Amino acid sequence: MLKVPEHQVAGHIASDGKLGPLVDDQGRFFKPLQGDSRGEHEAKFYESFTSNKKVPDHIHRYFPVYHGTQLVEASDGSGKLPHLVLDDVVSGYSNPSVMDVKIGSRTWYPDVSEEYFKKCIKKDRQTTTVSLGFRVSGFKIFDHQESSFWRAEKKLVLGYNADGARLALRKFVSSNSPADSNLTPNCAFASEVYGGSNGILAQLLELKDWFEIQTLYHFNSCSILMIYENESILMKEGDDAPAARAQVKLVDFAHVLDGNGVIDHNFLGGLCSFIKFIKDILQSVDKRDETNTSLLENGR
Amino acid sequence: MQLKAPEHQVAGHIAKDGKPGPLVDDKGRFFKPLQGDSRGEIEVKFYESFSSNTEVPEHIRRYFPVYHGTQAVEGSDKAAMIVLENLLADYSKPSVMDVKMGTRTWYPEASEEYIQKCLRKDTGTTTVSAGFRISGFEVYDHKESSFWKPERKLLRRLDVDGARLTLRKFVSSNSFSDIGSKPDSAFASSVYSGSHGILTQLLELKTWFESQTLYHFNSCSILMVYENESILKGNDGDDARPKVKLVDFAHVLDGNGVIDHNFLGGLCSFINFIRDILQSPDESAES
């Protein structure tokens, strides 16, 4: 039957009688329609997007597959509520490492209420949203040494500055103990996860190309989810197809608006900034590997 | 040295009420008074840093005014002025447009008062909606043999469709007397497209902004200039000489390892507007 998903890193969590998403054993994700029209709004987006012929085929892979809405027993025991039915983006992974990054230098948008605007801009200024064009909302890593997940503390994550965000992105692809805050992240999986022709960077660049021209939607307050299989990188032998199966997905469409002939410059700017952060990590890893190689070659 | 007020200022400060405005000489130089409350200093610091910054690629320097240091100028209470290249010196009848780039003109390091002031202006203009706003422009009307310049107040109230229309007007030959007529976008291809056109230059800038983490160009403008007269005369070899320049660096800050995503987002949006005009030069915006 339905149970609480294991891999939520941000957003509402169904626990202790709270209302949150649920998953079944068929790879489906049930998201309760949020109150005050946000839920309906998100459903409307999915309906529009799914049937929108102007969205290129290769872009659909970055969005969860939508299966309509369904009345489902709510997680907080309040009875049957309408839920969005989506493909669970982490089903198919056994121990996925997941990170949620909210993209854009502002999470508010024109015509919102004064209250909502104030709430958003306060958070945007307190986090890296204004300074970097994105903020890490949450992440968890599979710690293979402990055979358990390590989750970043929410409060710490929201308090990140640029260096904190950088560190989190490095930690996300490291194999040394995430729990030990004194350890420098080793970025052991950076090339497998971020790099390569099917890695995170390649996917982000494909999205960027689309965002430079698409005027269909403005993805206010949307997140990019990064997912990969930590375990299989360590277990794989030989040079097969990347075992990491790194994936980028856009999620959370409660505030999406019509593009009205204008590109989503807010999302695009933040996306470009995020891409630069990923590129920098890959470059530093390449440099380090080059240095190590030449040290080895020089007999050290 | 004869100094006089420049003829083609479309935005920014002008000489008013005893306060000094910019001046030009007959040697291709532009004299900009240092703005008060440290903004002038910041601008000077930027020009000094930029001029000697070896990390700025050579092909990007062409998008910035050449800097000639500062100078105390007679007749302005010996106030210090920034000496720059006069961007319009080589044009006889330049059409000029100033576009303030970015989804926001404020930045975290500014005072709360300044932030609130900027926010109000940003939300009231196309800055928030389109990622840029048109600060001013002037087009040469060859029929009247004079320059046509809309009221700045009107520009501030432009919405997205209005901005689109204005960008078409900028490259039209029929915009001025007939308020009701659709802009003919007659010069769109000579000015916006081509291997030396505005779009090509903007795309070159965009590529740089995708990786440069040297400066954050808060509240900067892109100036578009072209020679209206030569297109009309149709002389061979005389083209519109469209030019893109970044100007106004009173709020530039260090990039600190982060790209200028605010400017970049706005620039990409602006590029899209120009592209749209090139793809459909006959359609004007729906009113």
Boltz contact constraints between the chains, C-beta under 6 A:
constraints:
  - contact:
      token1: [A, 105]
      token2: [B, 262]
      max_distance: 6.0
  - contact:
      token1: [A, 110]
      token2: [B, 128]
      max_distance: 6.0
  - contact:
      token1: [A, 110]
      token2: [B, 129]
      max_distance: 6.0
  - contact:
      token1: [A, 130]
      token2: [B, 108]
      max_distance: 6.0
  - contact:
      token1: [A, 131]
      token2: [B, 108]
      max_distance: 6.0
  - contact:
      token1: [A, 132]
      token2: [B, 258]
      max_distance: 6.0
  - contact:
      token1: [A, 133]
      token2: [B, 261]
      max_distance: 6.0
  - contact:
      token1: [A, 212]
      token2: [B, 268]
      max_distance: 6.0
  - contact:
      token1: [A, 262]
      token2: [B, 130]
      max_distance: 6.0
  - contact:
      token1: [A, 262]
      token2: [B, 160]
      max_distance: 6.0
  - contact:
      token1: [A, 263]
      token2: [B, 269]
      max_distance: 6.0
  - contact:
      token1: [A, 263]
      token2: [B, 272]
      max_distance: 6.0
  - contact:
      token1: [A, 265]
      token2: [B, 103]
      max_distance: 6.0
  - contact:
      token1: [A, 265]
      token2: [B, 131]
      max_distance: 6.0
  - contact:
      token1: [A, 265]
      token2: [B, 265]
      max_distance: 6.0
  - contact:
      token1: [A, 265]
      token2: [B, 266]
      max_distance: 6.0
  - contact:
      token1: [A, 265]
      token2: [B, 268]
      max_distance: 6.0
  - contact:
      token1: [A, 265]
      token2: [B, 269]
      max_distance: 6.0
  - contact:
      token1: [A, 266]
      token2: [B, 103]
      max_distance: 6.0
  - contact:
      token1: [A, 268]
      token2: [B, 265]
      max_distance: 6.0
  - contact:
      token1: [A, 268]
      token2: [B, 268]
      max_distance: 6.0
  - contact:
      token1: [A, 269]
      token2: [B, 261]
      max_distance: 6.0
  - contact:
      token1: [A, 269]
      token2: [B, 264]
      max_distance: 6.0
  - contact:
      token1: [A, 269]
      token2: [B, 265]
      max_distance: 6.0
  - contact:
      token1: [A, 270]
      token2: [B, 261]
      max_distance: 6.0
  - contact:
      token1: [A, 272]
      token2: [B, 210]
      max_distance: 6.0
  - contact:
      token1: [A, 272]
      token2: [B, 261]
      max_distance: 6.0
  - contact:
      token1: [A, 272]
      token2: [B, 264]
      max_distance: 6.0
  - contact:
      token1: [A, 273]
      token2: [B, 259]
      max_distance: 6.0
  - contact:
      token1: [A, 273]
      token2: [B, 261]
      max_distance: 6.0
  - contact:
      token1: [A, 276]
      token2: [B, 259]
      max_distance: 6.0
